[in-house]
């Protein structure tokens, strides 16, 4: 009898979290067919190129996994912040500050052994990202300033600051491009044995159960969720709402900073202006697509990374305009988010 009562709940959860998003993706791709026909391209050829580019070869799988890594780290941090209703839109800037701090330390301590230097780079990147997130967090907690605006503005400060550094103080004199000197072997993340993937992917995957434990198995996570759900009830229970907003921003910014370290140490091996194609902004969508659940965020990060890689392939193979590939990606996001909103509204 107990098992019979549990089936409807399980089926509703499956329908809500898997079936409805899948239908939303199919509907968005169906609408994409119309747009592809407008530019006189065969939709079957276009979507065949998308699938092949995303999952059709070992190289495609590696590229998707590499793109998933920073997205996953940043999105997990945003999950912590958004659960507390701390709307951190500054992950892009926190990513850049983490990359800057890790690059600086890697170049300054080039003689250190890898087993000591790499953990130190992770720590300093976390601290840099967290410190950058404290600014909007503190202003929100103490002054009531809108953290969406302040965290967004800090992005530009960080991006232009890094841009200045790689054009002047940290510029590699041997190259004309705005970039730092290359990191030494001890400051670069090693590959996972037998693959072309760096161990930053393992670090990101380990953060999935860690964030889950924080949110649902630790008192801190409970307090963060209470503050996000009902601040007045949190105050009544003796939970400091301003303090936990700052904590949520710090945890979120720290993970974004670690993502910057992973990208600079595992992929580019030097600091440069274009180190991020907008990871911090894309991660907002990924966190929402994953419904602020660590496992859902993992799936959403890989899905979105594969979608981007596949869209690039679609552009190269069938000559689809860049703008149209971005529109198709946006349609997928809009349809999935709309389906989630409609599902929540229908449940009420």
Buried (B, 14 or more C-beta within 10 A) or exposed (E): EEEEEEEEEEEEEEEBBEEBBEBBBEBBBEBBBEBBEEEEBEBEBBBBBBBBBBEBEEEBBBBBBBBBBBBBBBBBBBBBBBBBBBBBBBBBBBBBBBBBBBBBBBBEBBEBEBEEBBEBBBBBBBBBBBBBBBBBBBBBBEEEBEBBEBBBBBBEBBBEEBBBBBEEEBBBEEEEEBBBBBBBEBBBBEEBEEEEBBBBBEBBBEBBEEBBEBBEEEEBBBBBBBBBEEBEEBEEEEBBBBEBBBBBBBBBBBBBBBBBBBBBBBBBBBBBBEBBEEBBBBBBBBBBBBBBBBBBBBBBBBBBBBBBBBBBBBBEBBEBEEEBBEBBBEBBBBBBBEBBEEBEEEEE
